[in-house]
Amino acid sequence: MERNRRNKTILLILTELGIMALGGGCVLLIGLIRHTEPDRLLSNLVMTVAGLAVIGFQLRQEYVKGKLDYNNEKYPFRFWLCVCIGLAIAFACVFLPAAGWPFLTIFVMLALFSNLGTGILASSVLLMIPVIISGVSMNYFVMYLISGCFAAALFQHLEIDFTIGLPLTMSILCLLVCETANVILLANARPELEVFLVPAANIIVNSIMLVGGLRLFSSMVIYQYRVNYLEINDTENPTLVKFKEESREDYFISIHAAHFCDLICKAIGMDENMLKCAALYHRMGDELPKVMVRKHFPPKLKEILMEYGTEKPPKNKETAILACSDKVVSSITRMLRENGDKPIDYTAFIDDMFKKLVNEGYFWQCDLSMKEYKAMHKIFREEKLYYDFLR
């Protein structure tokens, strides 16, 4: 695996060098077409090649450290494909009105196929290219940078619930505000019709491109996770069957914990597939890291399981829900075994357990809201009949 990673890093470097050469060649070609002065042409060439080199360095650094979002670590060359498309658009923008450059989509797609920081850096470099070549006002650079960064941030987390209506609307509104401030308001006293038509066309084109790009992303990434969850959440898959045979008690605690994770996620609007999967596998001990690699667990799922394994107060609410589910199920199972037919006050036990967790500061660093905490607490208190299945 380490050799494959090293080979892929070498290929990334070669790809980077190839795109740097391609970008430099396009700068020279456009410079000849536009009859650019030699000193300006050399400056544009150096800045373009240097910018593309910085993109490559940033991508390799995030790839080596495993900090790319979604499943981009497995497919880093998708990012370079997006960069090539963005590079083509950037050079085409040299011959288009500056108010009509479709950079909003470029910011979003490059961020989705890498991570937020890498996407914004790469998009900024691509935006720099038409700005320095065409010599337009820096107002346009700032306009697309602000609207692009905002859009990329809005679309940063799509793996839980792929809803694009509100982020898309807010992104387009931000672009509209920026276009109004930097194009229409700065026009002459009697602006021509083009001043209004070009920004309007840009908004329409960005809307269409963004919807198309997001559909492509969902088919390549989001729904790939859902198919993956169908496989790893299947209790009949060989890994869970083996787990059941080797550690029956841990297996059934995991099954019951998964039930509560599923209920809580549906109640507070979280991804039940991810947390159900975390519950099914969280008691595998030393075997878990190998299973995560073999089964290609999604990054967020790995993060939850690794955080749970530290036994420290969690920062993710998913980890807190998983830990509470495990604690409730394992504790009640032990009490039922020890008490036999003696009745148990489940409500009092749940209240005492949560009061203790709160007093110990277990939820202090967690992003679990008070509303979500109360919903989780309520579900555990109301599932009295289910606890009889733990006998």
N, C-alpha and C positions, 0 to 999 in steps of 0.2 A: 504493500500500500504506500509506503514511504517513497519507494522508487517511482510509482505511478504519479505521485504528487510532484516529485522532482521533475519528471519528464513533462508533466503538464505545465509546470512553471517555466521550463525552457521553451516550450511551445508558445506560452504567453509572451515571453520576451521576443521571440521571433515575430509573432503577430504584431506586437507593438512596433518593432523596427519597420515592418512592412507598411503599417499604417502611417508611421512618421514619414517614410519615403513617399507614399501616396499623397499625403497632405502637402508635403513640400513641393512635389511635382505639380500639383494642382495650383498652388500659389504662383509658381513660376509661369504656368500656362496662362492663368488669368492676368498676371502682370504683363505678359507680352500682348495679350488681346487688348488690354486697357492702356497700353503704352505707359506703364508706371515708371517713374524715375528710378534709376538703379539703386540709389540709397534707400528709398522707400521700399522698393521691392526686396532688398536684402533684409531690411528691418522686419517686414511682414513674414518673410521666410523663416527667420530666426525665431520670432515669437510663436509662429504656428508649430514648428517642429518642437520647440521647447515645451509648449503647452501640451502637445500630444504625448511627449515623454513624461510629463508630470502625471497625466491620466494613467499611463501604463504603470508608473511607480506606485501610485495610490491603489490601483486595482490589485497588483501583486502583493502589496503589503496587507491589504484586507483579506486576500485569498489565503495567504500563508497563515494569518492569525485566526482564520475561520470566522470572520466577522461579516461576511456577506449575508444578506437577508434571504429568506425563503430557501429555495434549493439552488441558489445561484452558485454556491461553492462547487456543486457537481457539474454545472454547465457555465463556466466563466466565459466561454467564447461567444455565448449569446450576447453578452455585454459588448464585445468588440463588433459584432454584427450590427448592433444598435448604433455604435459609434460611427461605423462606416455609413449607415443610412443618414445619421445626423450630420456627418461631414459632407455628404452629397447635398443635403438640404442647405447647409451653411454656405457652401460655394454657390448654390443656385440663388441664395438670398442676395448675393452681391449685385445681381441684375434685377432685383425686385425692389419696390418701394419699401423703405425701412419700417413703415407702419404695418406692413403685411407679412412680417416674418413669423412663421409658425413654431416659435421656440417653446411655447407653453407645453406642447406635447412632448418635445424632446426632453425637457426637464423631468417630466413625470416618468417617461419610459426608461430613461437611463437610471433614475433612482430605483425603480422597481426591479430592474435587472442587475442591480448591484446592491447598494444600500444608499441611504439618504445623503451622506457626506460625499461618497464617490460620485453619485449621480449629479449632485449640484456642481461639484468641481468640474466634471467632464462637460456638462452642459454650458458652464460659464466659459470654458476654453473654446468650445464650438461657437458660442455667441460672439466671442472676441474676434473670431476670424472675419466674418463679414463686416464687423464694425471697423476694424483697422484697414481692411482692404478698400472698402467703399468710402471711408472717411466720414461717416455720418456722425451726428452729435452723440455725445456720451449719454444724453438723455434716453436714447433708445436702449443702450446697454443696461442702464439702471431700470428702465421700465420692464424689460423682459426678465431681468435678474430677480426683481421683486415678485412679479407675478409667477415666475417659474418656481422660485423657492417656496412660495406659499402653496402652489399646486402640488409640488412634490411632497411637502409635509402633510397635506391633506390625504394623499393617497398612500401614505407610508405603511399603514397596517391594513391589509386586505385579506389576510388568511383566515380571520375569524368569521367575518360576515361580508361577503362580496356585494356591498351596496355602494353604488357610485352616484346616485342621484344628487344628494346634498353636496358631496365634495366637488362634483362636476359643476354644479350651479355656482358654488362659491368661487371656484377657480376662474370660471368665465366672467363672473362679476368683477373679480379682482383685475383681470386683464382689461375689462371695459373701463374701469376706473383709471387704470394706468394709461390706457390709450387716450382717454379724455384729457387727463392732466398733461400728458407729454406731447400729444399730437394736435388735438382740436383746440385746446386753450392757448397753445403756442403758435397757432396759425395766424395769418395776416388778418387785418380787420374785416376783409371780405373774402373768407376762405372759399376755395373752389370746391366743387362737388366731390372731387377725388379725396379731399381731406376727410370726408365722412364715409365714402364708399370703401376705401381701403381698410380702415379699422373694422368696419362692419363685416367685410369679407374675411378678414383675419379671424374674427370671433367665430364665424360660421365654419371656416376651414378647421380651426383648432378643435371645435366641438366634434366635428365628424372624425378627425384624426384621433382624438383622444378616446372616443367611444370605440373605434376600431382597434386601437392599441390595447385598450383595457380588455376587450374581448379576447384578443390574442393572448394576453398575459394570463387571463383566467383559464383558458384552455390548456396552456403550457405549464402553469404552476398551481393555481388554486384547486382546480378539479383533479389534478394529479395527486394532491394531498388527500382529497376525499376518497379517491380510489385506493390509495395507500392505507387509509384508515379502515376501509372495508375489510382489507386483508388482515391487518394486525389486530383488529378488534374481534375477529372471528375466534370464538372460544374453541373451535375445532382445529385451528391451525397447529402444526406440530410443536411449535414452541410452547404454547399454553398447555397442550396435552401432556408434554413432558414435565412441565412445571406442576401440573396436577398430580402426576404420578410420583414425583420426587418429594413434593412438599404439599400435602393435601390441605393441611390447616391454613397455611399461608395463601394457597390458591383460593379457598372459599372466602377468606377474609377479603381478598382482592376483588372477588366477584361481587360481594355485598357492598364493598366500598365504591365500586364502579356504579352500582345502583344508585347510591346516594349522590355521587358526583353528577350522574345523569339528571336526577331530579333537580338538584340545585342549579345546574347550568341552564336548564329549561326555564326555571323560575326567574333567573336574573338576566337571561339573554346572552349567555356565553356559548362557546363552541363545545357542545357536549361530547362530540367525537374525540376531541383531543384529551379532555380530562378523563373520560371513560377509559381511554387507552392508557393514560398515566396510572390510573387506579389498577388496571389489570396487570401491569408489569412492575409496579413500584416495590414489590417485596421479593424480587428475584436476586437481590444481593450482589455478589461479585460477578454473577453471570450477566447482569443488566447491561454494562457497557458493550459487551460483545453483541448482545441482542440488538441494541440500538444501532450499531453499525450494520449488522447483517440485515436487519429489517428496514433500513433507511428511514429511521424516525425523522419527522420534520423538526426543524431547528427549535421552535417554541416548545415542542414536546420534550426534546432533550434538555432544554433549559429548566423546565419544571422538575423533571426527574433528578437532574443533577443538584438542583437546589434542595429538593426534599432529602436527598442523601446526606447533606451536610448537617441536618438536624439543628440548624440555626433558625432564628426568627425569619420568616420568609419576606421577600420583597414583592413577590408575585401573588396576587390573590388566588390564582389557580393552585399554587402550592399550598396555601392556607386551607383551601377547601379540601384538597386531597388529604392533608394531614388530619384535619378534623374528622373526615369520613373514616379514615383508618382508625383513629383513636376511639371513635364511638363504637365501631363494629368490633374491634379487637377487645375493648374493655367490656362491652356487654356480653360478648361470647365467653369471656373468662368468668364473668359474674354468673352467667347461667350454668356454666359447668361446675362452679364451686357451690352455688346455692341450691342446685337440684330443682325441686318443685316449689321452692320458696318464692313467693311473688316479689317482684322488683319494681320499685317506683322509678320508671324510666324518665318521667318528667323532672323529678328532683335530681336524678343523676346528670341529665343533660344540662340543667341549669347550673349545677355545681361545677361541672367540667368547663363550661364556657366562662363562668365567673373566674375560675382559677386561671384560665388562659389569658383573660383580659388583665387580671391583676399581675400576672407575670410579664405582661408587655409583649405577648406573642404577636399581636396584630399591629404593634406600633409602627413598624417599618413597611407595612403591607399597604398596597393600593386598593384594598377592599373597603368600599364605602360603608357607611353606617346602614344604609338601606339594604345593601347586599348582605351585610352581617346579620341583620335581623331576619331576612328571608331565609338564610341558611339555618339559623337557630330555630326558626319556626318549623322548618321541615323536619329537623331532627326530633323536635318535641311532638310532632303530630304523627310520626311513623310508629306508634306503639304496637300496632298489630303486626307490622313487618318484623319487629324484633323477635317475635315468637319463632320465626323461621331460622333464627340463629342457634336454636337449641341443638 
